[in-house]
Amino acid sequence: MKITIIFPARSLETARPSFTVMPLALTLLAALTPDEHEVSLVDMFMGDQVDYESDVDLVAITVRTPLAVVAYEIADNFLKRGKKVVLGGPHMFAFPAEAKQHASAVAVGEAENLWRVILEDAVRDELKDFYVCGPYEEQTLPGRVHHEKQRPDLKNLPMMRRDLLPRKRYFMDSIFTTRGCPNHCRFCPVTDIFGPKIRHRPIDDVVAEVDTLGKRYFNVDDSVFGHPQMVDRPQENRYYLDLYRELARLRPKRLWSGAGGLSAINYKDGRKILELAAESGLYSIAAGLESISAEGQKQSGAWRKLHYKSPDSFDLQQTKDNIRAIQSLGIEVMGFFIIGWDEDTPETYRRTLEFCDECNIVPFIFTLIPMPGSQIYREYVQQGRIFPDSTWDQFGGGYIVYQHPTMTAQEMFDLNAEVMLKGYSLGRIFKRTFQAMRYRFSPDVAAGSFFTQLGLRKVYRQLYGQVPRPPQQ
């Protein structure tokens, strides 16, 4: 068969930032495809066009919630032409029956145990309605179901098919080393999708793959330092200690970034893991702090991943100390925050930016988006707080989709625009770049920091210029 795998994007995303990362889902799915099939990849985020007149036999589309509208439009166009269409991705976890209205088949869960079965059924023209991997209640699905009850163990995976995309147009390659998250944050569906148990790829496989990559790469794991809840399991820490020792031996050494919890510096072997990670090339982490208040930590559930025993024990000064300790190792910190919890006020936006300025971290300050599949989404639906006219493409990109008890949607939009446009002033960008140089004197690191922030400045200026301001309620 001729197979096309599509990563959809909206027009708003075509002015891409400078830190473009090669998409993992496409290259992994292509790698899992048996050699007898012909595969092509379409990355719409990078401007690739969909060819509806091609002689493709099967189209696979990975769907995130903000891209569900455009993904469904693409799928419908291929279905009208008599092509087989398979939809997968995180949006399928929450709305598989909805997706089936736009697809020949829907894949729920991870692809490693499903993709080959899907292709075999497609060749026989016997596609089932749903293909499910993991502990999912299949009786809720309206149609024929193939169910793999166990999640994949991540061993013996093939190399990603990065050769199917023009690698020079991407600032960074991408890899993963683990799946699973034990945190159960209320705003995030990842724990339910991938499970609370951490599964590791074999270290030799990861090192061999990194050795094929370019100058920079991004690790898509939820935490590249492990998880504080698992400090009593020596094998968890041992995995990261051994992995980063091996990666540090590679020549040439790659620069890399990923997501990591600030509490890693505090727990057993944590500082050694960070030191080895920095030695292996880690120069930047995305840290999900989520809130600078104990109440925000409680409502988000993020206190668990920050290694607090309860939200009431949240200590902002300890968080600042952790940031500075990580920065001292030559690791830039990008701070991710969610504002819009019930106790938040207009001042929360401004105080969060002040916190980022004080700690010299790159700000990612977003108004809450109750993502489908998350606990907070289910609660807000039950409470009638999701705006009834919200479409899936508004679940991201600056839109406000829910009713806050004290702030209007327009007020939250304007406040978010204010802090993000201020946060990427040229003065702040230069200051943060010099901070990165202070602890790691490297032209490559400085250039990566500066041009990434400059790209984000462009993105946010376009974002808040294009997204319509919400009407007054």
C-alpha positions in Angstrom: 0.0 0.0 0.0 0.9 3.6 -0.4 0.5 5.3 3.0 0.6 9.0 3.8 1.0 10.1 7.5 -0.1 13.7 8.2 0.8 16.1 11.1 -1.9 18.8 10.7 -1.6 22.5 11.5 -3.6 25.6 11.5 -2.8 28.8 9.5 -2.0 30.5 12.8 1.0 28.2 13.2 2.6 28.8 9.8 4.7 31.7 11.2 6.7 29.1 13.2 9.3 30.0 15.9 12.9 29.3 15.3 13.1 26.2 17.5 11.2 23.9 15.2 11.4 20.3 16.3 11.0 17.3 14.0 7.7 15.7 14.9 8.1 12.3 16.6 4.7 10.8 15.9 5.2 10.8 12.1 8.7 9.4 12.1 7.8 6.7 14.7 4.7 5.6 12.8 6.8 5.4 9.6 9.4 3.4 11.4 6.8 0.9 12.5 5.5 0.4 9.0 6.7 -2.9 7.3 9.0 -2.5 4.4 6.5 -3.7 1.8 4.6 -0.5 2.1 5.5 2.9 0.6 5.4 5.8 3.2 5.3 9.5 2.8 5.1 12.2 5.5 3.3 15.5 5.5 4.3 18.1 8.2 1.8 20.9 7.7 3.4 22.8 10.6 6.3 23.3 8.3 4.2 24.3 5.3 3.8 20.9 3.6 0.6 20.7 1.5 -1.8 17.8 1.5 -2.2 16.3 -2.0 -5.8 15.1 -2.2 -5.3 13.8 -5.7 -2.5 11.4 -4.9 -2.9 7.7 -5.5 -2.4 7.0 -1.8 -4.3 3.9 -0.4 -4.3 4.8 3.3 -4.0 8.1 5.2 -3.1 8.3 8.9 -3.6 11.6 10.8 -2.4 12.3 14.3 -4.9 14.5 16.1 -4.3 16.9 19.0 -7.4 18.7 20.3 -6.7 22.2 18.9 -6.1 20.6 15.5 -9.2 18.3 15.5 -11.2 20.6 13.3 -8.6 20.8 10.5 -7.8 17.1 10.9 -11.5 16.1 10.4 -11.6 18.4 7.3 -8.6 16.6 5.8 -10.0 13.2 6.7 -13.4 14.0 5.2 -11.8 15.1 2.0 -9.9 11.8 1.6 -13.0 9.7 2.6 -15.0 11.5 -0.2 -12.3 10.2 -2.6 -12.7 6.7 -1.4 -9.5 6.5 0.6 -9.1 4.7 3.9 -8.4 7.1 6.8 -7.1 6.2 10.3 -7.2 8.8 13.0 -5.0 8.6 16.1 -3.4 10.9 18.7 -4.4 12.2 22.1 -7.8 13.6 21.1 -8.9 10.1 20.3 -8.6 9.1 23.9 -11.4 11.5 24.9 -13.6 11.5 21.8 -13.2 8.2 19.8 -16.8 8.0 18.7 -16.8 11.6 17.5 -13.6 10.9 15.5 -15.1 7.7 13.9 -17.6 10.0 12.1 -14.6 11.2 10.1 -12.5 8.0 9.7 -12.5 4.5 8.5 -10.9 3.5 11.8 -9.8 5.2 15.0 -6.7 4.2 17.0 -6.9 4.9 20.8 -3.6 4.6 22.6 0.0 3.9 21.6 0.8 2.7 18.1 3.5 0.1 18.7 1.1 -2.7 19.3 -1.6 -1.5 16.9 -0.1 -0.1 13.7 0.9 -3.4 12.2 -2.6 -4.9 12.9 -4.2 -1.9 11.4 -2.2 -2.2 8.2 -2.8 -6.0 7.9 -6.6 -5.4 8.2 -6.4 -2.5 5.7 -4.7 -4.7 3.2 -7.5 -7.3 3.5 -10.1 -4.5 3.4 -11.3 -5.5 6.8 -10.6 -2.5 9.0 -12.3 -2.5 12.3 -13.9 0.6 13.7 -11.6 1.0 16.7 -8.1 -0.2 17.6 -7.3 0.2 21.3 -4.1 -0.2 23.3 -4.1 -0.1 27.1 -6.7 -0.6 29.9 -9.6 1.1 28.1 -13.3 0.4 28.6 -13.9 -0.9 25.1 -17.6 -1.5 25.7 -18.1 2.2 25.4 -17.1 2.1 21.8 -19.9 1.8 19.2 -18.5 -0.7 16.7 -16.0 -3.5 16.1 -13.0 -3.3 18.4 -9.5 -4.7 18.4 -8.1 -4.4 21.9 -4.5 -4.8 23.0 -4.8 -4.7 26.8 -1.2 -4.2 27.6 0.8 -1.0 26.8 4.0 -1.6 24.9 7.2 -2.2 26.8 9.3 0.0 24.5 12.0 -2.6 23.8 13.4 -3.4 20.3 11.8 -0.3 18.7 13.1 0.6 15.2 15.0 3.9 14.5 12.7 6.8 13.7 12.3 7.4 9.9 13.8 10.9 10.0 15.0 10.4 6.4 11.5 10.9 5.2 11.5 14.6 6.2 13.9 17.4 5.1 16.0 17.4 8.2 17.7 20.7 7.5 14.5 22.7 8.0 14.3 21.6 11.6 16.2 23.3 14.4 16.1 20.1 16.5 15.6 16.4 16.1 13.3 14.6 18.7 13.6 11.4 20.7 11.8 9.8 23.7 13.3 7.6 26.4 10.3 6.9 28.6 6.5 7.0 28.7 4.1 7.2 31.6 3.5 9.8 34.3 2.5 9.2 38.0 1.5 12.8 38.7 -2.3 12.9 37.9 -2.4 16.7 37.4 -6.0 17.8 37.2 -5.5 19.8 34.0 -3.6 17.1 32.1 -4.7 13.8 30.5 -1.2 12.3 30.1 -1.4 9.9 33.2 -4.7 8.4 31.9 -3.4 8.1 28.3 0.0 6.6 29.0 -0.5 5.2 32.5 1.1 6.0 35.9 3.9 3.5 35.5 7.1 4.7 34.0 8.3 2.5 31.1 11.9 3.0 29.8 13.5 2.4 26.5 16.7 0.4 26.8 19.7 2.7 27.3 21.7 1.1 24.4 18.8 1.8 22.0 18.6 5.5 23.1 22.3 6.1 22.9 22.5 4.4 19.4 19.7 6.6 18.2 21.2 9.8 19.6 24.4 9.0 17.8 22.5 9.3 14.5 21.1 12.8 15.3 22.2 16.2 14.4 23.6 19.0 16.5 20.5 19.4 18.7 17.6 17.4 19.8 14.5 17.6 22.1 13.6 14.8 24.5 9.7 14.7 24.6 9.5 12.8 27.9 7.3 14.3 30.7 10.4 14.5 32.9 14.0 13.9 31.8 15.0 13.6 35.5 12.5 10.9 36.5 9.8 11.5 39.1 10.1 12.4 42.8 7.4 9.9 43.7 9.8 7.1 42.7 12.9 8.0 44.7 12.5 4.8 46.7 13.0 2.8 43.6 16.8 2.6 43.0 16.3 1.3 39.4 14.5 4.6 38.4 17.5 6.8 39.4 19.9 4.2 38.1 18.4 4.5 34.6 19.1 8.2 34.4 22.5 8.0 35.9 23.6 5.4 33.5 21.8 7.0 30.5 23.5 10.4 30.9 26.9 8.9 31.6 26.6 7.0 28.3 25.3 10.1 26.4 28.1 12.2 27.8 30.7 9.9 26.1 29.3 10.4 22.6 31.3 12.4 20.2 30.4 14.9 18.9 28.4 15.8 21.9 24.9 17.0 21.1 23.0 19.8 22.8 19.6 18.9 24.0 16.6 20.1 25.9 13.5 18.6 27.5 10.9 18.8 30.3 12.1 18.4 33.8 10.8 18.9 37.4 12.5 21.5 39.5 12.3 19.3 42.6 14.8 16.9 41.0 17.6 18.9 42.6 16.3 17.9 46.0 15.7 14.2 45.9 18.0 11.3 46.2 20.7 11.3 43.5 18.9 14.2 41.9 21.8 16.6 41.8 24.0 14.0 40.4 21.4 13.2 37.7 21.3 16.9 36.8 25.0 17.2 36.7 25.4 14.2 34.4 22.5 15.5 32.2 24.3 18.8 31.8 27.5 17.0 31.0 25.7 15.0 28.3 24.5 18.3 26.7 21.3 19.3 28.4 21.2 23.1 28.2 17.5 23.9 28.7 14.5 22.5 30.5 10.8 23.2 30.3 9.6 23.2 33.9 5.9 23.0 34.6 5.6 25.1 37.7 1.9 25.8 36.9 1.3 28.3 39.7 3.1 30.5 42.2 0.5 30.1 44.9 -0.5 27.2 47.2 -4.1 27.5 46.1 -3.1 27.3 42.4 -1.0 24.2 43.3 -4.0 22.6 44.9 -6.4 23.3 42.1 -4.0 22.2 39.4 -2.6 19.2 41.3 0.9 20.2 40.2 2.2 20.1 43.8 2.8 16.3 43.4 5.3 16.8 40.5 7.0 19.6 42.5 7.6 17.0 45.3 5.5 18.7 48.0 3.7 16.4 50.5 0.6 18.6 50.1 -0.4 21.8 48.3 -0.3 23.6 51.7 3.4 22.9 52.0 4.2 24.6 48.8 7.2 27.0 49.4 7.8 29.7 46.7 11.2 30.5 48.1 12.2 26.8 47.8 11.1 26.9 44.2 13.3 30.0 43.6 16.2 28.2 45.2 15.7 25.2 43.0 15.6 27.3 39.9 18.9 29.0 40.8 20.6 25.7 41.6 19.6 24.3 38.2 20.7 27.4 36.4 24.1 27.2 38.2 24.6 23.9 36.4 24.4 25.7 33.0 20.7 24.6 32.4 18.4 27.3 31.2 14.9 27.2 32.8 11.7 27.8 30.8 8.8 28.2 33.3 5.3 27.1 32.3 2.4 28.5 34.2 -1.4 28.2 34.1 -3.5 31.0 35.3 -7.3 31.0 35.6 -7.9 28.9 38.6 -10.9 30.0 40.6 -8.8 32.0 43.2 -6.7 33.8 40.5 -7.1 37.5 39.9 -5.7 40.0 37.3 -2.8 40.4 39.7 -1.9 36.7 39.3 -0.9 37.3 35.7 1.4 40.3 36.7 2.9 38.6 39.7 3.7 35.5 37.7 5.7 37.6 35.2 7.4 39.4 38.1 8.4 35.9 39.4 9.8 35.0 36.0 11.8 38.3 35.9 13.1 37.8 39.4 14.3 34.2 38.6 15.4 35.1 35.1 13.4 32.3 33.5 11.8 32.2 30.1 8.1 32.8 30.6 5.3 30.6 29.2 2.2 32.0 30.9 -1.1 30.6 29.6 -4.7 31.0 30.6 -6.2 27.6 31.6 -7.4 25.4 28.8 -9.5 22.5 30.2 -8.2 19.8 27.9 -10.5 16.9 26.9 -9.6 13.8 28.8 -8.5 15.7 31.9 -10.2 15.8 35.3 -10.7 19.6 35.1 -12.5 19.3 31.7 -14.9 16.7 33.1 -15.6 18.9 36.1 -16.2 22.0 34.1 -18.5 20.2 31.7 -20.6 19.0 34.6 -20.7 22.5 36.1 -21.7 24.0 32.7 -18.6 26.2 32.7 -17.4 25.4 29.2 -18.7 27.9 26.7 -21.2 26.0 24.5 -20.1 27.6 21.3 -16.4 26.6 21.8 -14.9 24.6 18.9 -11.9 22.3 19.2 -9.6 24.7 17.4 -10.2 27.2 20.3 -8.7 24.7 22.8 -5.3 26.3 22.3 -3.7 29.4 20.8 -4.9 32.1 23.2 -8.6 31.4 23.2 -10.7 31.4 26.4 -13.2 28.5 26.5 -14.6 28.5 30.0 -16.3 30.8 32.5 -14.1 32.1 35.4 -16.0 33.1 38.6 -14.5 36.7 38.7 -12.8 37.5 35.4 -14.3 37.8 32.0 -12.9 36.0 29.0 -12.0 39.3 27.4 -10.2 40.4 30.6 -8.2 37.1 30.8 -7.3 37.4 27.1 -6.0 40.9 27.5 -4.1 40.2 30.6 -2.4 37.2 29.0 -1.5 39.3 26.0 -0.1 42.0 28.3 2.3 39.7 30.2 3.4 37.6 27.3 4.2 40.7 25.1 6.1 42.3 28.0 7.8 39.0 28.8 9.4 38.9 25.4 10.6 42.5 25.2 14.1 42.7 23.7 15.5 43.9 27.0 14.3 40.8 28.8 15.4 38.5 26.0 19.0 39.9 26.2 19.0 39.6 30.0 18.0 36.0 29.9 20.5 35.2 27.1 23.3 36.7 29.2 22.2 34.6 32.1 22.5 31.5 30.0 26.0 32.5 28.9 27.0 33.3 32.5 26.7 29.7 33.6 27.6 28.0 30.3 29.9 30.0 28.1 29.0 28.5 24.7 28.2 30.5 21.5 25.9 27.6 20.5 23.9 27.8 23.7 23.7 31.6 23.6 22.5 31.6 20.0 20.0 28.8 20.8 18.6 30.8 23.7 18.5 34.1 21.9 17.0 33.0 18.6 14.4 30.7 20.3 13.2 33.7 22.4 13.2 35.9 19.4 11.1 33.4 17.5 8.7 33.2 20.5 8.5 37.0 20.5 7.3 36.9 16.9 4.9 34.0 17.6 3.2 35.8 20.5 3.0 39.1 18.7 1.2 37.3 15.8 -0.9 35.2 18.1 -2.4 38.1 20.0 -2.8 40.1 16.8 -4.7 37.4 15.0 -6.9 35.7 17.7 -10.2 37.6 18.0 -10.7 39.2 21.4 -13.6 37.4 23.2 -16.9 39.3 23.4 -17.9 40.9 26.7 -20.1 38.4 28.7 
